[in-house]
Amino acid sequence: MRLRFLGSAGDPDWLTLDEAMAAGALEVTEVSHAGSVPALRVVNRGDRAVLLLDGEELVGAKQNRILNTSVLIGAGQTVTIPVSCVEQGRWAYRSRLFAAAGRTLYASVRRQKAAQVYTALRMRGQHESDQAEIWADLAARQEAHGIESPTAAMSDIYETRSRDLEELCRALTPDTGQVGAIIYGGGQWWGLELLPGPALFGKAWSRLLSGYAMDALLVEPGQPGESSAERLAALLRVPAEIFPAVGLGEDYRFRSGDFLGAALVAEGRLAHLMAFPV
């Protein structure tokens, strides 16, 4: 099956992770008191679905985690979500509940994780990452930024560079009506993010951008040497495999000579598309 964008009359009535947490509608905890590194429990006590994005960071409980895939959690639904650890040196409670960090995993590591999850889906039907590889990738980026963290926490690196990140995010605010972005860094194509409507994109963009911005802090600026329209047209020709999604919908996964990524389709519309260069 090939990818296609499902149109809609407007934004769906979904909450983002931070909106749902702020309203007290969403509760994220360890799956048990003992906990399990690759899984968390999410309870949606509200009357609206909540969209969690691939790579979003959750902080607290026994260690900080990021989502392995985008998830739409229906009203009143309880879901076990697949996650990866981004704080290798801690396994002890700091809080019962997780909080939304307002950022995502480095985009370059999200790309590697997407490949790992696709392989795990094809082999075992699970949204699993390679935790050892993620820790190695995070350690390399921590060294590149020259920042120490007592628990090897990704959050310590982001918070240390928060002023630089804020400057980049202010310079790249979304335009009116914008629903997606093709991101370039150092003259190279780095990724594509697409949400179902401008309101959701506006709320999610700063978090998605944070992962690209952290990568951008380590490269020299450059001008892209291609047409973004051609890149998007080529993406629409890529075959995709369909897997059951976590929560609501279906999970489209694709990998070609040029593209790697995923699309969550739920309630008759595209909930989140991410694509990266192979």
N, C-alpha and C positions, 0 to 999 in steps of 0.2 A: 504494500500500500504506500502511496505517496502522501507527503505532507500537504495539507491545504489549510488556509486560515478560515475559521468559521466566523462569519460576521455577526454582529449583534446590534440591537437598536440603541444600546447605551451600556453603561457600566452595570454589571450584575450587583445585586444587593449583598455583597460579601464584605466581611470585615478583614482587615489585615491582622497579623499577629499582635502587634503592639496595641492596636485599637481594641481588640478583644480582651487583652490582658488588662488594659486600663479601665475597661468597663466591668471587669470582674467576671466576664463571661467564659474565659478560657483558663484552664488550670493545667500546667505541665509539671509532672513530677517524675522521679525515678519509678521504674515499673514495680518495685518492691522496696522494702527498707534496705535490703542488701544491695539492690541496684544491679544493672546490667549495662556494660559500656555501650553496646550497639543499639540500645532501645530505650525509649521513653514513653510514658503514658500521658495522653492528652485527653482532657474531658472538655467538651464544648457544652456549657450549661445555658448558652444563649439561644435565641430564636432565629439566628442568622448563621449561614455558613461562614467559615473562617479559612482564608487562604494563607498557607505557610509556604515560603519560597525556598527552593533548593539553595543550600549554603547559608541560610540564616542562622545566626548564632544565638544560643540560649545559655545564659550564665546562672550559676548557682548550684544548689543541691550538692552532689558528690564530685562533679567536675563539669567544666563547660563543654558543650557539644554544638555541632552544626547538623542541619538536616541533610540527609543523603538524597532527597528528592523533593519536589514540590508536592504539597498535599492539600486537598480541599476537604475540610472536616465539616460534616453536616450538622445542622442544629440538633442538639441533644445527643450527639454521637460521641462515643469513647473509642479512641484509636491508639494502637501502639505504633509509634513512628520509628523508622530506621534512622540512626544518627551515627556520627563519628566524633571521637574525642579530639578536642583542640586544647587540652591542658593535661599533658602527659604526667606531670609531677604531683597530681593531687587525686586522692580517692577518699575524701572525708566530707561530711556534710557542712556546708556553710549556710544553708537554708533548706526548708522543705520544698518550696516552690522555685521553679526557674523563672527568670525574667528575660524579656526581650532585650538584646544588646543593641539593636538598631544598626547592625552591620552584617555583612556576609563574608564568607571565606574568600581568601585571595582568589581572583578569577582564574589564575594559572593553575591553582590547586583544584578548583572546582572542575576545570577541564579534565585533569587527571582522574578525579573522583568519578566524573561522568563515565569515563571509559571503564573504570573498575565496576561501577554499578551495572552498566550494560552487560559486561561479561558475566557477572553474578546472576543477573536476570535470565540470561540465556542458559546458563549451566545449572542453576539451582532455583530459579524463580524467586529470588530474594533481592531486595534493594540493599545489598551489602557493599561496603567499601573495603579497601585494603588498608587497615588501620596502621600497620607498620609503615607503609609508604606515605600515608598522610603525615605521620609524625616526622618522617625523614624530610618531607617537603617543607613542613613548618620550621624545622630546625635550620634548614638551609636559608630560608627567608629571614629568620631571626638573626642569623649570622650576617646576612647581607645588609640588614638594617643596623647592625652593630648595637643591638639592645639586649640586655640580660633580663631574664624572667625567672624568678625562683621556682615556678612550677611549669616552666615552658608553656605559658599560656599565651595563645594568640591575642587575647584581649590586652595584655600588657603592651604588645607591640603597637597595636592600633591606638591605644590611649596615649602612648608616648608620641606618636605622630599625628595626634588629633588635630592640631592647628593646621598642619599641611593638608590633611584630608578635608577639613572644613573649607579651606581656600579653593581646592579643586572642585568640591561639590557646589560651592556658590557660583563658580564660573560655568557650571554645566547644568543649570536648572532647566527643567523641561519646558518646551513651548506649549502654548494653549492647544489642546486637542491632541497632543502627542501620546501615542500608545506604545512606542517601542524605540529602540536605539541600536545602531550598529557602532561598536566601539573599536577605535583604532589607538594604538600606542607605538611610539617610535617608528611610525610609518607603516606598521603591520596591522592586519586585521586581528583583533583579539576576541571578539565575541558579539553576540546578538541577544537582546532581551526583548520580549514582547508580552504585553499584558492585555486583558480583554477590553479595557476602556481607559480613557484619559485620567479619570479620577483615581483608579487603582494604580495606574502607572505613576502618577504624580506622588502618591503615598509611598510606593515601593522603590522609586528610582534612587533616592539617596542611599538606601541600604544596598541595592545592587551595585551602584557606582562605587561604593567604598572598597569592594574587592578589586575592582579594576584600578582604582586610584592608588591603592597600596602597591600594586605592581608597577604603576606608572612612576612612582617615586624613585624607582631603581633604573630607569632608562632615559636616554636622551630623547628630546622631542623630534618628531619627523612628520612629513606629510605623506598621506596614503597615496599609493600609485595606482589606484583602481576605482571603479565606480561602485558605490554602495548599492545602487539599483541592480547592477549585474550580479553582485554577490547575493542579494535577496532572491532574484529570479533563479539563480542556480540552486539555492537551498530548496526551493519549492519542487525541484525535480528529483530530490533525494528520496529513495525508498525508505520506508519506516516499518518497524515491527511493533505490534501492539501487545502490551502486557496489562494485567490488572493493576490498577493504581492502588496506592495506600489511601484509604478513605474513599471519596467519591471519584467516579470517572475511570478513564483509561489512560495508560501511560504509553505514549509513542516514543520509541527509541530508534535512533538512526546513526549510522556510521558509513561514510563513503571515503573516497580518496581525498576529499577536501573538507568534509563536515563531520562533526561529532556533536550529539546533543540529545535533547528530549523535549517532548511537549505533553503537558497534562491537558486533557480534554474532558470537561465535565459539564453537566447540565446543558449540553448542546452548544458549547462554545469553548474556544481556546482559553484556558485559564492561565497558562504560562508556557512560553517557548523560550528555550535557551539553546544557543548553538555556538560552537567553538571551532577553530581550525584544528585539523588533525596534526 
